């Protein structure tokens, strides 16, 4: 269990974009992305609402609480942009 948790928390520069071990065959949940980066779900939602991370709002009503899903391609682009900012 501990080894698996360490693997999830690997930074992109340690294992490439796939080093975070997130699924690439389905949209990702906010909680999965937050866990992979070691941040809160609220921080991921802030990135989405600020337009820095693309996501799809899958909520049944637009007047209620948002339910975001992040496409794998949007997640990869986000990580690439961040990696470029950290390692020019």
C-alpha positions in Angstrom: 0.0 0.0 0.0 2.8 2.5 0.9 4.7 1.7 -2.3 1.6 2.2 -4.3 1.0 5.6 -2.6 4.6 6.6 -3.3 4.1 5.7 -7.0 1.0 7.9 -7.2 2.8 10.8 -5.7 5.8 10.7 -8.2 6.4 14.0 -9.8 6.3 14.3 -13.6 10.0 14.9 -13.8 10.7 11.7 -12.0 8.8 9.4 -14.4 7.7 11.4 -17.4 4.1 12.3 -18.0 3.0 8.7 -17.3 5.0 8.6 -14.1 1.8 9.7 -12.2 0.2 6.3 -13.0 -3.2 7.8 -13.8 -5.5 6.0 -16.3 -5.3 7.2 -19.9 -8.5 5.4 -21.1 -11.1 7.5 -19.3 -11.6 11.0 -18.0 -10.0 11.7 -14.6 -11.7 12.8 -11.4 -10.6 15.9 -9.6 -9.7 13.8 -6.6 -7.4 11.6 -8.7 -5.5 14.6 -10.1 -5.3 16.2 -6.7 -3.9 13.1 -5.1 -1.3 12.6 -7.9 0.0 16.2 -7.4 -0.3 16.1 -3.6 -2.7 19.1 -3.5 -6.4 19.5 -2.5 -9.4 19.0 -4.7 -10.2 22.7 -4.2 -6.9 23.6 -5.7 -7.6 21.6 -8.8 -11.1 23.1 -9.1 -9.5 26.6 -8.8 -7.1 25.7 -11.7 -10.2 24.5 -13.8 -12.2 27.6 -13.0 -9.2 29.9 -13.7 -8.9 28.3 -17.2 -5.5 26.7 -16.5 -6.8 23.1 -16.7 -9.4 22.0 -19.1 -12.3 19.9 -17.8 -15.8 18.9 -18.6 -18.6 19.7 -16.1 -20.7 16.5 -15.9 -23.1 17.9 -13.3 -26.8 17.2 -14.0 -27.7 20.8 -13.3 -25.7 23.9 -14.1 -27.2 25.7 -11.1 -25.8 23.2 -8.6 -22.5 21.9 -7.6 -20.0 21.2 -10.4 -18.8 17.7 -11.1 -15.7 18.0 -13.3 -13.9 15.3 -15.3 -10.5 16.0 -16.8 -9.7 14.4 -20.2 -6.3 12.6 -20.2 -5.1 14.8 -23.1 -5.9 18.0 -21.1 -4.1 16.5 -18.0 -1.0 15.8 -20.1 -1.0 19.3 -21.6 -1.3 20.8 -18.2 1.6 18.8 -16.9 3.7 19.7 -19.9 3.1 23.4 -19.5 3.9 23.2 -15.8 7.0 21.1 -16.4 8.2 23.7 -19.0 7.7 26.4 -16.4 9.6 24.6 -13.8 12.4 23.3 -16.1 13.0 25.8 -18.9 
